[in-house]
């Protein structure tokens, strides 16, 4: 059950983009395109809402749509892509030192031991809908119930969509405020 809780929490928090954080100002280096974004232990960079290079907005692209080979000259970056779980890649490759900063979205990694207290308190029951959905689709168990699974899946996605409009940027980025063991003991609340 704990793995279902972890998966539901990660999906809910990632899709709703409610765990936002400030990407602290950092610097590029000449001829280096990839940069790690500092995220708390147990968290994964889900998305970037805004990224600025020397105050100028950049646009997100994917590696498959923007090939490194198409950038022959280094210059001020105007595009970026998410690279791995906590890195970004700038296009074109910086030709000198630039400052970058922005706003990102986190989600707990599947190895995280908990979620922020404000997420659990506000959205614990919504995340529980995802757990019930996942449990109800397990075949051959006494609790298997495809109709119930459809209902809770629908509720889970409805709650995620409703939560996605909230800006819950936090200063405190501790990940393990509420452990998954506590959530399980409280019945998913």
N, C-alpha and C positions, 0 to 999 in steps of 0.2 A: 504494500500500500504506500510505503514511503516513496518509492520510485514514481508512482502515479502522482503523488503530491508534488514531487520535484518537477516532473514534466509539466503538470498543469500550471504550477507557479511560473515556470520559465516561459511557457507559451503565453499565459495571460499577461505577464509583465512586459514581455517583448512586443507582443502585438498591440497592446494598448498604449505603449510608449509612455507610461506614466512615471517611470523612474528616470528622471532627467537630471543631468549634472553639467556643471560648467567644465569645459575642457580648458585647463589652465594654460596660460600663454607659454609657448615653447618656441624654439628656433629651428629653422632648417639649416642645412649645411650644403655647401656647394657640391654638386654632382651626386647628391644622395636623394633618392625618391621616396624611400619607405621610412615611416616614423611610428614608433609605438606610442599609444595613448595610455596614460596611467589610469587604470581602473582598479577598484578595490578587489582584494582577494575574494574569489568565489563569484565574481561578476564577469560578464562578457559584454563587449561593446555591440549593441544591437543595431544602432543607427546613429547618424549624425544629422541633427536638425538644421544646423548652420555651422559653417566653417569659414573663417576669414583669414586671409593672408595679407599682412600689413594693412588691415582694415577693409580690404576689398573682399566682397563675397565670392566664394568659389562655388562651382557646380559639381554635383556628384555624377560620376559616370561608372560604368562597369569596365573591367579589363577587356572583356570580349568586344566591347563597342569602341574602345579607345586603345589602340595598340601602341606599345612603347616604340616600336619601329617607325611609327608615323611622326614621332617627335624627334627631329634630328638635332635641333638646337635647344640648349638649356635656356630657361627664361623664368620669369615670375610665374609661379603656379597659378592656374586659373581653374583647374579641375582636380578632383580627387576620387579615389575609390576606397571602399573598405577592403582591407587585406587581412586575412586571417581573423582571429577573434579580438584583437586589440590593436590593430595597426591600420594606418592609412597609407596610400600611395599617391603622391602628387604627380600631376601632368601639367605642363612639361616639368622635367626634373629641374629643381631650383639651380639657378646659376650663381647664387650668393646666399648670404644669410637673410632670412625673412622671419618675421614673427607670425605665428599662427595660433588661433584660439577659436572657441566656438561653444556650441551646446550639443551634448550627446545624449543618447538613450542607452541605459543599461538593462540587462536582464540577468537573473542568477544563472550561473553555470549549472549543469546537471550534477556537479559534485558539490555544490553549495550546501551548507548545513542549515540555512535559514534565509529569511527575507527581512527587509526593513520592517520595523514595528508598524509604521504608518500604513504600509501596504497591507499587512496582515489584518490590522484593525479595520481598515476601510473596505478591503476586497477579499477577506478570508472566505466568506460564504460563496462569493462568485468563483473563487478558485476551487472550492469544494465541489461546485457543479462539474468542473472538469475532471475531478477525481472520480465522482460517481459515474460520469459518462464512461471513463476509461475502464472502471471496474465492471460496469454492466455489459460491456462488449466482450469480456473474457469468456471464450466458449467453454462449455462443459462444466461450469461451476453452478452451485445452487443459487447464487445471486445473479447469474446471467439473465439479462432482460433487454432484448433489442429495442422494444418500445420505450422503456424507461431511458435507455441510452440515448435514443434520438431526442427525447425531451430535454435531458440534461446537457447534451451537446448544443442544442439550440439555445438554452439558457446561458451556457458558458460563453458562446460567441456573442450573444446579445449583450451580456455584461462587459465583455472585452470592448465591444464597439462603443458602449456608453462611457466606459472609463477612458477611452482614447482621447477625448476632448479636454481632459483635465491636465493642467500644468501643475505638477507636484514636485517641482525642482526643490531639492534638499541640499542643505549645506553639509549635513552629516551623512557620509556614505558608508556607514558600517553595514555589512551584509548579514551578519548572523544575529541580529537583534531578537528575532523570534525563530527558534529552531524548529525543524520539521517534526521533531519528536513532540514538542509542545502542541503543535497544530494537530497532530494525530491524536494526542491525549484529549484535546478539547473537542474532538469530533469534527474537525475541519473548520471550526469557526474562526 
